[in-house]
Every structure is written in structure tokens, then in C-alpha cells.
Amino acid sequence: MSDLLNPPPDPSSPQRAKGEPRFPGGPAADPAGSHHERRIRSFQPRRSRVTTGQADALERLWPRWGLDIDGQRVLDLPTLFDGLPVVLEIGFGMGEATAQMAAADPSTGILASDVHTPGQGNLLRLAERNGLSNIRVANGDAIILLREMLKPDSLAGLRVYFPDPWPKSRHHKRRLIQPEFLDLAAPRLAPDAVLHCATDWVPYAEQMLEVLTAHPCFENTTSDGGYAPRPGFRPLTRFEGQGLDKGHAVHDLLFRRNDRPSGHSTG
Ligand SMILES: C[S@@+](CC[C@H](N)C(=O)[O-])C[C@H]1O[C@@H](n2cnc3c(N)ncnc32)[C@H](O)[C@@H]1O
């Protein structure tokens, strides 16, 4: 009876203080707080159901393999990844493709960022199950990660696979791949490092090609200046599979970071 009157606290109860983890020792609910908040965001904050397995992974593995994007410190990537070159992936979703890429190339570290709690738990679970030590899971807005927490020239690559397409015109300002994003990303990439984008939304692919081609810090790796053939190292992603089921065409774009042209200032 007393158990019914005093049920154990629900670990995902909304009674938490702002920023407090939903799971003990897990990712913070609002890691950067209002100080670093962006008004126009490329994601829709949502509270999604977390399975028991994902919750278990978040509680056990987050302290070791997770980090909050709090905008309060600059990351030492060589220390975090035991000296491996590091590629940043923005928006890994449920993380299946990320885990596959990490398994296929253990000599590259993947800093995998997303705001989606079930996906963070899922990726931690996949990393443990497959014995992967080259993944770190970053919780929060990757824009704050790029802007506040990464050193110049620190990334060996940047992957943005199937970013939210925001198809309505009034939402286009939420799309991630824009000139301002490229200004932020370019100086964090080492010279010659590649930004790899993929999308199943043709108008977004066209926008990506246009802004990347126009940006002075990036150069198309494809000689005809168009889309790239899908590289063998990119697995089919969950979102891509859904797009293909709807008959969407998929486009990959691979652009190399130039040496910074003189006179062009980037953030
Ligand atoms: C359409 S889903 C694609 C997921 C995965 N790449 C795939 O192909 O299945 C886009 C993901 O990007 C994440 N996202 C969007 N903006 C982000 C940002 N600024 N920082 C981190 N993650 C972001 C969303 O939470 C979402 O999980």
C-alpha cells in the first residue's frame, strides 16, 4: 500500500531543475543554458521516450563517453580521442550509421553530436556492444560546439548526413547548411579536411551546392563542380532509408577546406 501511495520517483519526471540530467549522471537537459541559446535553431526540441536499454546506457556510459555541449570550455580533442584524428558528425539521429563508420575505421575518432536523448543512449549501446572506443557522444547544439568549444584546425572532417530539411519557406532559416554555418565550420577544419553533406531533399541539395560553391574557404572535390558519387564509407542512414522508401533522390556533396584566402575573416 505504501508503495502505491509513495511510488518511486520517475527518473524522467519534469520536476527536475533546469539543465539537470533526466537520467542520473547522464546528459544535461539544457547543457548550454540561456547564455549560449540561439534563437533560430536547426532542431525542434522534443521530449522523446527513452527505452530501458537506452536509459541504462545513458546512466552507465555517459560519464565515460559522453559530454555536454555547455559552451564553457575548449575541448582537447587529442586527449579526448587518444591522439586519433577526429571527425565531427552533426545530427547522428539513432547512431546506427555512426557506429558502422566507427567500426569500419578505428583509426579515426568520431565526435558525434545530437540533441536527441534516445539516439544518444542508442549510440552508446551500439558502441559498447561492438567494442568501439573511437566514439564520443556530444549532447546539445553543434553550433555552440563549433563556436565555443573547438580549436582552429582541430577537425579532420565534418559530416552532416540528412540534416532536417525544413521544407516550408518560413522555416528555411532553420536549415543548417548556410553561409554563416560555413563561416563557423571552415576555420575549425584542418586544411584539406572535407565537409561531407548528404540529403534526400532536392531543394536543400541545390541550396547546399550553391552556398558551398560560393564560399571562398571550400572547394568542390568533384571535378565537374556538381554532386559527388556516394562514397563507399557512408552507410545507409535511417533517415536516408525513409527518404528512399518515398522515392526521394539522394545527393552527396564533398567539399575540401581551402587554405584560408587572405582578407576573408571567419568566426
Ligand atoms: C533528419 S535527422 C537525420 C539523422 C541521421 N543523420 C540520419 O540520417 O538518420 C537530423 C538530426 O540532426 C539533429 N540536429 C539538428 N540540428 C542539430 C544541431 N544544431 N546540433 C546537433 N544535432 C542537430 C536532430 O536532432 C536530428 O536527430
Ligand as a Chemical Component Dictionary entry (heavy atoms), coordinates in Angstrom:
data_LIG
# 
_chem_comp.id                   LIG 
_chem_comp.type                 NON-POLYMER 
_chem_comp.pdbx_formal_charge   0 
_chem_comp.three_letter_code    LIG 
# 
loop_
_chem_comp_atom.comp_id 
_chem_comp_atom.atom_id 
_chem_comp_atom.alt_atom_id 
_chem_comp_atom.type_symbol 
_chem_comp_atom.charge 
_chem_comp_atom.model_Cartn_x 
_chem_comp_atom.model_Cartn_y 
_chem_comp_atom.model_Cartn_z 
_chem_comp_atom.pdbx_ordinal 
LIG C1  C1  C 0  16.769 14.287 -40.019 1  
LIG S1  S1  S 1  17.702 13.714 -38.699 2  
LIG C2  C2  C 0  18.939 12.699 -39.517 3  
LIG C3  C3  C 0  19.613 11.782 -38.568 4  
LIG C4  C4  C 0  20.680 10.848 -39.187 5  
LIG N1  N1  N 0  21.822 11.603 -39.686 6  
LIG C5  C5  C 0  20.094 10.006 -40.272 7  
LIG O1  O1  O 0  20.422 10.258 -41.447 8  
LIG O2  O2  O -1 19.314 9.091  -39.964 9  
LIG C6  C6  C 0  18.609 15.157 -38.258 10 
LIG C7  C7  C 0  19.223 15.077 -36.869 11 
LIG O3  O3  O 0  20.007 16.246 -36.657 12 
LIG C8  C8  C 0  19.866 16.657 -35.318 13 
LIG N2  N2  N 0  20.238 18.086 -35.254 14 
LIG C9  C9  C 0  19.650 19.103 -35.910 15 
LIG N3  N3  N 0  20.261 20.263 -35.627 16 
LIG C10 C10 C 0  21.287 19.964 -34.777 17 
LIG C11 C11 C 0  22.258 20.748 -34.130 18 
LIG N4  N4  N 0  22.324 22.086 -34.303 19 
LIG N5  N5  N 0  23.135 20.143 -33.313 20 
LIG C12 C12 C 0  23.083 18.795 -33.126 21 
LIG N6  N6  N 0  22.177 17.986 -33.727 22 
LIG C13 C13 C 0  21.275 18.566 -34.541 23 
LIG C14 C14 C 0  18.406 16.347 -34.993 24 
LIG O4  O4  O 0  18.193 16.216 -33.611 25 
LIG C15 C15 C 0  18.207 15.029 -35.733 26 
LIG O5  O5  O 0  18.490 13.917 -34.899 27 
# 
loop_
_chem_comp_bond.comp_id 
_chem_comp_bond.atom_id_1 
_chem_comp_bond.atom_id_2 
_chem_comp_bond.value_order 
_chem_comp_bond.pdbx_ordinal 
LIG C1  S1  SING 1  
LIG S1  C2  SING 2  
LIG S1  C6  SING 3  
LIG C2  C3  SING 4  
LIG C3  C4  SING 5  
LIG C4  N1  SING 6  
LIG C4  C5  SING 7  
LIG C5  O1  DOUB 8  
LIG C5  O2  SING 9  
LIG C6  C7  SING 10 
LIG C7  O3  SING 11 
LIG C7  C15 SING 12 
LIG O3  C8  SING 13 
LIG C8  N2  SING 14 
LIG C8  C14 SING 15 
LIG N2  C9  SING 16 
LIG N2  C13 SING 17 
LIG C9  N3  DOUB 18 
LIG N3  C10 SING 19 
LIG C10 C11 SING 20 
LIG C10 C13 DOUB 21 
LIG C11 N4  SING 22 
LIG C11 N5  DOUB 23 
LIG N5  C12 SING 24 
LIG C12 N6  DOUB 25 
LIG N6  C13 SING 26 
LIG C14 O4  SING 27 
LIG C14 C15 SING 28 
LIG C15 O5  SING 29 
# 
